[in-house]
Amino acid sequence: MSYTESNVRGPGSSTDGFLLCPATDAYGNPAKLGAFGKTPAVQPSGAGNTHTVTAGATTAVFTNTSFDGSVGTAAYTVGDIVLALKTLGLIAT
């Protein structure tokens, strides 16, 4: 895929800002995104995580509670996730 106005926008374009990944590829298929050597995947729906406490549940969540997102073996605390997002510049420090 080449980088064109349709998938990378910059200051002065018709829509200022940076579009990291379009919603669909050039053929109308859901676009995929991967980072740091991971296989590109379509945008997650957020559903399907069975290992996270449900709102209103009787199980407490503490500062050292970790979550694995029902994928792989690595588990992270909320603090770990915030640190990673800040380190990557995805949220403000």
Residue pairs with C-beta under 8 A, 6 or more apart in sequence:
1 7
1 25
1 26
5 13
5 14
6 22
7 19
7 21
7 22
8 18
8 19
9 15
9 16
9 17
9 18
9 19
10 16
10 18
20 33
21 31
21 32
21 33
22 31
23 30
23 31
24 30
24 31
25 31
25 32
30 42
30 43
31 42
31 43
32 40
32 41
32 42
33 40
33 41
33 43
34 40
34 41
48 70
49 67
49 69
49 70
50 70
51 67
51 68
51 69
51 70
52 67
52 69
52 70
53 59
53 61
53 65
63 77
63 78
63 79
64 77
65 77
65 78
66 75
66 76
66 77
66 80
67 75
67 76
67 77
67 78
68 74
68 75
68 76
76 84
82 91
85 91
86 92
86 93
